């Protein structure tokens, strides 16, 4: 990511994640990541909800990675233009590859209830 945008945007390109735990509820959130494996710190134990971007790599790579994890629900945010443009195809691919995991493609100002 940094290599692509560093000249145009001279920033550090730090990305952060956080984990919310309340009783037995576990919610992980990640900002921009460089690759799906960057989520590993959040996924060492099962999650009730993962909020994750889907913009800086191929959706297939993310879906493949998450399909092997114990996650009840994923809310994808910050989708790439191609994924928004053909959201039906993105949904079909997610359903095919993530099967048992409930998936939401969240828009700005959307509320997600657990």
Residue pairs with C-beta under 8 A, 6 or more apart in sequence:
1 13
1 32
1 34
1 56
2 13
5 13
6 13
13 32
15 30
15 31
15 32
15 33
15 34
15 38
16 30
16 31
17 28
17 29
17 30
17 31
17 33
17 39
17 41
17 42
18 28
18 29
19 26
19 27
19 28
19 29
19 42
20 26
20 27
20 28
20 29
21 27
25 48
25 114
26 45
26 46
26 47
26 48
26 49
27 47
27 48
27 49
27 50
27 51
27 114
28 39
28 42
28 43
28 47
28 49
28 50
28 51
28 52
29 50
29 51
29 52
30 38
30 39
30 42
30 50
30 51
30 52
30 53
31 53
32 53
32 55
32 56
32 78
33 39
33 52
33 53
33 56
34 56
34 57
35 57
35 61
36 57
36 61
36 62
36 64
36 65
36 66
37 65
39 50
39 52
39 65
39 66
42 50
43 50
43 69
43 70
43 71
45 70
46 70
46 71
46 72
47 69
47 70
47 71
47 72
48 72
48 73
48 114
49 71
49 72
49 73
49 74
49 75
49 112
49 114
50 66
50 71
50 73
50 74
50 75
51 74
51 75
51 77
51 106
51 112
52 62
52 74
52 75
52 76
52 77
53 76
53 77
53 78
53 79
54 62
54 76
54 77
54 78
54 79
54 80
54 83
54 105
55 78
55 79
55 80
55 83
56 80
59 83
59 90
59 93
59 94
60 93
60 97
63 93
63 94
63 97
63 98
64 97
66 74
66 98
66 101
67 97
67 98
67 99
67 101
71 101
72 101
72 102
73 101
73 102
73 103
73 104
73 114
74 98
74 101
74 102
74 103
74 104
75 104
75 105
75 106
75 112
76 94
76 103
76 104
76 105
76 106
77 106
79 87
79 90
79 105
83 90
83 105
87 105
90 105
91 103
91 105
94 103
95 103
104 112
106 112
